[in-house]
Amino acid sequence: MAKQLMIYESAVPVSNGRHGKWSVDVGADFGFSRNVNSVPLAAVEFPAAAAEYVIIFAGTGDVVTPAVLLGVREEENLYLADDGGWKARYVPAFLRRYPFVFSSRDEGKTFTLCIDESYTGFNQDGRGQPLYDAKTEKPSQYTQNVLKFLQQYQVESQRTQAFCRKLKELNLLEPMRAQISLASGERIALGGFMAVDRARLKTLASDKVAELLKSDELELIFAHLQSMRNFAGMRERLSTAAPVTTVAKGAEPEPGEVRAAAPAQGG
């Protein structure tokens, strides 16, 4: 599950000198996500995502990140329709921010707005929203809105990191493995992810549970646990239905670049 960033093929800083006459026609084509089977998820998205996706935790060592599963095989996205549409009501923010993304050259002190120039909706034909105002040569209102969205995305990412650190500190995460047997006889094993262990959660000290409840993090945990039932829904999305079982244990900016200060720690 390490191919999420491959949706960006040619991300470059947004600048008036390079993109002054360019526009973006976002539309509803998610074809850029065809070859990813998971994408990162912010904690604030758990309630909405839990109804349609399996929410898992991935990472190594002390760095853990929540993600939603989009497929059970490499380069497989079961939520993408043949026409590029999205086969779910909720679309993760990681995908909604595309073709834009933040980059940082000073270890997160400031961020530069970048755009994937390979995106099919990126054009000089006036389709969609202009990146710059033709009269003032300043970022358009659309670009300013994108910048605000990514700033908030960064804030929520930091809050999510704090939540994941809490789960690690409380030793609530357990390695998991999904095993799928297809009608053809083929067996697929999906590993490399973690989930909250219900038994450990039940034995957590009352004061720790109270802390999780007060911070609304207990609600996030329950949303994650509820989402594990969506493995059955993923089975239905496969071309050949099969039962699914989860088993535990297992530099300086260019002139005109659009930049933003890093959000304050802790949101």
C-alpha positions as CSV (number, residue, x, y, z in Angstrom):
1,M,0.0,0.0,0.0
2,A,2.7,2.5,-0.9
3,K,1.6,3.7,-4.3
4,Q,-0.7,6.6,-3.2
5,L,1.7,9.3,-4.4
6,M,2.0,7.8,-7.8
7,I,-1.1,9.7,-8.8
8,Y,1.2,12.7,-9.1
9,E,3.3,12.3,-12.2
10,S,4.6,15.8,-12.8
11,A,4.0,18.1,-9.8
12,V,5.5,21.5,-10.1
13,P,5.1,24.8,-8.1
14,V,2.3,27.0,-9.2
15,S,3.6,30.3,-10.4
16,N,2.3,33.2,-12.6
17,G,5.3,33.0,-14.9
18,R,4.5,29.3,-15.7
19,H,0.8,29.1,-15.2
20,G,-0.5,32.6,-15.7
21,K,-2.7,31.5,-18.7
22,W,-3.6,28.1,-17.5
23,S,-6.9,26.8,-16.2
24,V,-8.1,23.6,-14.4
25,D,-11.2,21.7,-15.3
26,V,-11.6,19.3,-12.4
27,G,-14.8,17.6,-13.3
28,A,-15.6,14.2,-11.9
29,D,-13.0,12.0,-13.5
30,F,-11.0,10.0,-11.0
31,G,-9.1,8.0,-13.6
32,F,-5.8,9.2,-12.0
33,S,-6.4,6.9,-9.1
34,R,-6.8,3.7,-11.2
35,N,-3.6,2.1,-10.0
36,V,-3.9,2.7,-6.2
37,N,-5.4,0.3,-3.8
38,S,-5.4,2.6,-0.7
39,V,-5.2,6.3,0.1
40,P,-4.4,8.2,3.3
41,L,-7.3,9.3,5.4
42,A,-7.5,12.1,8.0
43,A,-9.1,11.3,11.4
44,V,-11.8,13.9,10.8
45,E,-13.0,11.8,7.8
46,F,-13.5,8.6,9.8
47,P,-17.3,9.1,10.4
48,A,-18.1,9.7,6.8
49,A,-15.7,7.1,5.4
50,A,-16.6,4.3,7.8
51,A,-20.0,3.8,6.0
52,E,-18.4,2.8,2.7
53,Y,-14.7,1.9,3.2
54,V,-12.5,-0.3,5.3
55,I,-10.3,2.0,7.4
56,I,-7.0,0.6,8.4
57,F,-3.6,1.8,9.8
58,A,-0.4,1.4,7.9
59,G,3.2,2.2,8.6
60,T,6.3,1.0,10.3
61,G,7.9,1.9,13.7
62,D,6.5,4.9,15.3
63,V,5.0,6.4,12.1
64,V,1.4,5.2,11.5
65,T,-1.1,6.6,9.1
66,P,-4.8,5.8,8.6
67,A,-5.9,4.8,5.1
68,V,-8.9,3.5,3.3
69,L,-8.7,0.4,1.3
70,L,-9.8,0.8,-2.4
71,G,-8.7,-2.7,-3.5
72,V,-7.3,-6.0,-2.3
73,R,-4.8,-6.5,-5.0
74,E,-1.9,-4.4,-6.2
75,E,-2.9,-1.6,-8.6
76,E,-6.5,-2.3,-8.1
77,N,-9.2,0.3,-7.3
78,L,-12.6,-1.2,-6.8
79,Y,-14.2,2.2,-6.3
80,L,-13.4,3.5,-9.7
81,A,-16.0,3.2,-12.5
82,D,-15.1,2.4,-16.1
83,D,-15.9,6.0,-17.1
84,G,-13.7,7.5,-14.4
85,G,-16.6,8.1,-12.0
86,W,-16.5,7.3,-8.2
87,K,-18.6,4.4,-7.0
88,A,-19.2,5.8,-3.5
89,R,-20.9,8.8,-1.9
90,Y,-17.9,10.0,0.0
91,V,-14.6,10.8,-1.8
92,P,-11.5,11.0,0.5
93,A,-9.9,14.4,0.7
94,F,-6.6,12.9,-0.5
95,L,-8.3,12.4,-3.9
96,R,-10.4,15.6,-3.8
97,R,-7.3,17.8,-3.5
98,Y,-5.8,16.4,-6.8
99,P,-4.3,17.8,-9.0
100,F,-2.9,20.0,-6.3
101,V,-0.5,19.1,-3.5
102,F,1.8,20.9,-1.0
103,S,5.6,20.6,-1.0
104,S,8.1,21.9,1.5
105,R,11.7,22.8,1.2
106,D,12.3,23.8,4.8
107,E,11.1,20.8,6.8
108,G,7.5,21.9,7.0
109,K,8.0,25.6,8.0
110,T,6.4,26.8,4.8
111,F,4.6,25.0,2.0
112,T,4.5,25.6,-1.7
113,L,1.4,24.9,-3.8
114,C,2.1,22.5,-6.6
115,I,0.0,21.1,-9.5
116,D,0.3,17.9,-11.5
117,E,0.8,19.2,-15.0
118,S,0.0,15.8,-16.4
119,Y,-3.6,16.1,-15.2
120,T,-6.0,15.9,-18.2
121,G,-8.0,18.8,-17.0
122,F,-5.0,21.1,-16.9
123,N,-5.4,23.3,-20.0
124,Q,-4.8,26.6,-21.8
125,D,-8.2,26.6,-23.5
126,G,-10.0,28.4,-20.8
127,R,-11.9,25.3,-19.6
128,G,-12.8,25.3,-15.9
129,Q,-11.2,27.7,-13.4
130,P,-8.2,30.0,-14.2
131,L,-5.2,29.7,-11.8
132,Y,-4.5,33.5,-12.1
133,D,-6.5,36.6,-12.5
134,A,-5.7,38.0,-16.0
135,K,-5.9,41.6,-14.8
136,T,-4.0,41.5,-11.5
137,E,-1.8,38.6,-12.3
138,K,-2.4,37.3,-8.8
139,P,-3.8,33.9,-7.8
140,S,-7.5,33.7,-8.7
141,Q,-10.2,33.2,-6.2
142,Y,-10.3,29.5,-7.2
143,T,-6.5,29.1,-6.5
144,Q,-7.0,30.9,-3.1
145,N,-9.7,28.5,-2.2
146,V,-7.5,25.5,-3.2
147,L,-4.8,27.0,-1.0
148,K,-7.2,27.2,2.0
149,F,-8.3,23.6,1.4
150,L,-4.8,22.3,1.4
151,Q,-3.9,24.4,4.5
152,Q,-6.9,22.8,6.4
153,Y,-5.8,19.4,5.0
154,Q,-2.4,20.0,6.5
155,V,-3.9,21.0,9.9
156,E,-6.1,17.8,9.9
157,S,-3.0,15.7,9.0
158,Q,-1.2,17.0,12.1
159,R,-4.2,16.2,14.2
160,T,-4.4,12.7,12.7
161,Q,-0.7,12.1,13.5
162,A,-1.4,13.0,17.1
163,F,-4.3,10.6,17.2
164,C,-2.1,7.8,15.8
165,R,0.6,8.5,18.3
166,K,-2.0,8.1,21.0
167,L,-3.0,4.7,19.6
168,K,0.6,3.6,19.6
169,E,1.2,4.9,23.2
170,L,-1.8,2.9,24.4
171,N,-0.7,-0.2,22.5
172,L,-4.0,-0.6,20.8
173,L,-2.9,-1.4,17.3
174,E,-2.5,-5.0,16.2
175,P,-1.2,-6.4,12.9
176,M,-4.0,-7.7,10.7
177,R,-4.2,-9.9,7.5
178,A,-7.1,-10.3,5.1
179,Q,-7.4,-13.6,3.2
180,I,-9.7,-13.9,0.2
181,S,-10.5,-17.0,-1.7
182,L,-11.9,-16.4,-5.2
183,A,-14.3,-18.6,-7.0
184,S,-11.6,-19.5,-9.5
185,G,-9.6,-21.0,-6.7
186,E,-7.2,-18.1,-6.5
187,R,-6.3,-16.9,-3.0
188,I,-5.3,-13.4,-2.2
189,A,-3.6,-12.3,1.0
190,L,-3.5,-8.7,2.0
191,G,-1.1,-7.8,4.8
192,G,1.0,-4.9,6.0
193,F,-1.8,-3.1,7.9
194,M,-3.0,-2.8,11.5
195,A,-6.3,-2.4,13.3
196,V,-7.4,-1.5,16.8
197,D,-7.5,-4.7,19.0
198,R,-10.9,-4.9,20.7
199,A,-9.6,-6.9,23.6
200,R,-7.0,-4.4,24.4
201,L,-9.5,-1.6,24.2
202,K,-11.8,-3.3,26.7
203,T,-9.0,-3.7,29.2
204,L,-7.8,-0.1,28.9
205,A,-7.7,1.8,32.2
206,S,-10.8,3.9,32.9
207,D,-8.9,7.2,33.0
208,K,-7.5,6.5,29.6
209,V,-10.9,5.7,28.2
210,A,-12.2,8.9,29.7
211,E,-9.4,10.8,28.0
212,L,-10.3,9.2,24.6
213,L,-14.0,10.0,25.2
214,K,-13.4,13.6,26.1
215,S,-11.2,14.2,23.0
216,D,-13.7,12.4,20.7
217,E,-11.0,9.9,19.8
218,L,-13.0,7.1,21.2
219,E,-15.6,7.9,18.5
220,L,-12.9,7.6,15.9
221,I,-11.9,4.2,17.2
222,F,-15.4,2.9,17.0
223,A,-15.8,4.3,13.5
224,H,-12.7,2.4,12.5
225,L,-13.9,-0.8,14.1
226,Q,-17.3,-0.5,12.4
227,S,-15.6,0.0,9.0
228,M,-14.0,-3.4,9.2
229,R,-17.4,-4.8,8.3
230,N,-17.0,-3.2,4.9
231,F,-14.7,-6.0,3.8
232,A,-17.9,-7.8,2.8
233,G,-18.8,-4.8,0.6
234,M,-15.4,-5.0,-1.1
235,R,-16.0,-8.7,-1.8
236,E,-19.1,-7.6,-3.7
237,R,-17.1,-5.2,-5.7
238,L,-14.9,-8.0,-7.0
239,S,-15.8,-9.5,-10.3
240,T,-16.0,-12.9,-8.7
241,A,-17.6,-12.8,-5.3
242,A,-15.8,-14.6,-2.5
243,P,-15.8,-14.7,1.3
244,V,-13.4,-12.4,3.1
245,T,-11.8,-13.2,6.4
246,T,-9.7,-10.9,8.6
247,V,-7.3,-12.7,11.0
248,A,-5.4,-10.8,13.7
249,K,-1.8,-11.4,14.9
250,G,-0.1,-11.3,12.2
251,A,15.8,26.1,-1.6
252,E,14.3,29.4,-2.7
253,P,10.9,29.6,-4.4
254,E,10.6,30.7,-7.9
255,P,9.0,34.2,-8.4
256,G,5.3,34.1,-8.1
257,E,5.0,30.7,-6.5
258,V,1.9,30.3,-4.3
259,R,3.1,29.6,-0.7
260,A,1.6,29.2,2.7
261,A,3.0,29.2,6.2
262,A,2.9,25.9,8.1
263,P,-0.1,25.5,10.4
264,A,0.5,25.8,14.1
265,Q,1.3,22.5,15.8
266,G,-1.8,20.9,17.2
267,G,-4.2,22.7,14.9
